[in-house]
């Protein structure tokens, strides 16, 4: 990763190309996140420069997406970072939202398990019928 060096590690910035490589997303995705007020890169003419804060926010965006949070939920959680209470409100909101999402994911897992079981049963019934009708077992 080629980072543009400035005064300190805190001040290092990444170009949009570098951010794309770092997070395996497209430039369009980064611009979209900027339009949704999830990222706040420094603008120098047509160039966007992403700070340590933007990199941290991007890590949280990617994690939130992986957990199934909506972009609006992620935006609201990120906006609690500078609330002035040592992130207590942000952590509490994240915890509560995480509990809800976990419950939903566990329900989906249960439903998916049942659907898989039912599909396997139906596939076996189809296979048995085809074999009774003379189908070649090598084709099944």
C-alpha positions in Angstrom: 0.0 0.0 0.0 1.4 3.4 -1.0 0.5 5.9 1.7 1.2 9.6 1.1 3.4 10.6 4.1 2.8 13.8 6.0 3.8 14.9 9.5 2.8 11.8 11.5 1.0 8.4 11.3 -2.2 10.2 12.3 -1.9 12.5 9.2 -1.2 9.8 6.6 -3.8 9.7 3.9 -4.7 7.2 1.2 -5.9 8.0 -2.3 -9.2 6.5 -3.6 -7.2 3.9 -5.6 -5.4 2.8 -2.4 -8.6 2.6 -0.4 -10.1 0.4 -3.1 -7.2 -2.0 -3.0 -7.1 -1.9 0.8 -10.8 -2.7 1.3 -11.5 -4.6 -1.9 -14.2 -2.2 -3.0 -14.8 -0.1 -6.1 -14.3 3.7 -6.3 -18.0 3.9 -6.9 -18.6 2.3 -3.6 -16.4 4.8 -1.8 -18.1 7.7 -3.5 -21.5 6.2 -2.6 -20.4 5.9 1.1 -19.3 9.5 1.0 -22.7 10.6 -0.5 -24.4 8.7 2.4 -22.2 10.6 4.9 -20.4 7.5 6.1 -17.0 8.7 5.0 -15.6 12.2 4.9 -12.4 12.3 2.7 -10.4 15.5 2.3 -11.2 17.0 -1.1 -8.3 18.5 -3.0 -9.8 19.5 -6.3 -11.1 16.4 -7.9 -9.0 14.2 -5.6 -10.2 12.4 -2.5 -7.8 11.7 0.3 -8.8 9.3 3.1 -7.5 9.8 6.6 -6.9 7.4 9.5 -10.4 8.2 10.6 -11.8 7.3 7.2 -9.9 4.0 7.3 -11.3 3.2 10.7 -14.8 4.1 9.6 -14.4 1.9 6.5 -13.4 -1.0 8.7 -16.5 -0.6 10.7 -18.7 -0.1 7.6 -17.4 -3.4 6.2 -18.0 -5.2 9.5 -21.4 -3.8 9.9 -22.3 -4.8 6.3 -21.0 -8.3 7.0 -23.3 -8.5 10.1 -26.3 -7.4 8.0 -26.7 -3.9 9.4 -28.3 -1.3 7.0 -26.2 1.6 5.8 -28.4 3.9 7.8 -27.9 1.9 11.0 -24.1 2.0 10.4 -24.2 5.7 9.7 -26.1 6.3 13.0 -23.7 4.2 15.0 -20.7 5.9 13.4 -22.1 9.3 14.2 -22.2 8.5 17.9 -18.4 8.2 18.0 -17.8 11.9 18.9 -20.8 12.2 21.2 -18.5 13.0 24.2 -19.2 10.1 26.5 -16.1 8.0 25.8 -18.1 6.1 23.2 -20.5 4.7 25.8 -23.6 5.5 23.8 -22.1 4.1 20.6 -21.1 0.9 22.3 -24.5 0.5 24.0 -26.4 1.2 20.7 -24.1 -1.2 18.8 -24.7 -3.9 21.5 -28.4 -3.5 21.3 -28.5 -3.5 17.5 -26.1 -6.5 17.5 -28.4 -8.5 19.8 -31.4 -7.8 17.5 -29.4 -8.8 14.4 -28.1 -12.0 16.1 -31.6 -13.0 17.0 -32.7 -12.4 13.4 -29.7 -14.4 12.0 -30.3 -17.3 14.4 -34.0 -17.4 13.2 -32.8 -17.3 9.6 -30.4 -20.1 10.3 -33.2 -22.2 11.9 -35.5 -21.6 8.9 -32.7 -22.4 6.4 -31.9 -25.6 8.3 -35.6 -26.6 8.0 -35.6 -25.7 4.3 -32.5 -27.7 3.6 -33.9 -30.7 5.4 -37.2 -30.4 3.4 -35.4 -30.0 0.1 -33.2 -33.1 0.8 -36.4 -35.1 1.5 -38.0 -33.9 -1.7 -34.9 -34.6 -3.7 -34.7 -38.2 -2.3 -38.4 -38.7 -3.2 -37.7 -37.5 -6.8 -34.7 -39.7 -7.1 -36.6 -42.8 -5.8 -39.4 -42.1 -8.3 -37.0 -41.7 -11.2 -35.2 -45.0 -10.2 -38.6 -46.8 -10.1 -39.3 -45.5 -13.6 -36.1 -46.9 -14.9 -33.7 -43.9 -14.8 -30.0 -44.7 -14.8 -28.6 -44.1 -11.3 -25.4 -42.7 -12.8 -27.5 -39.8 -14.2 -28.8 -38.9 -10.8 
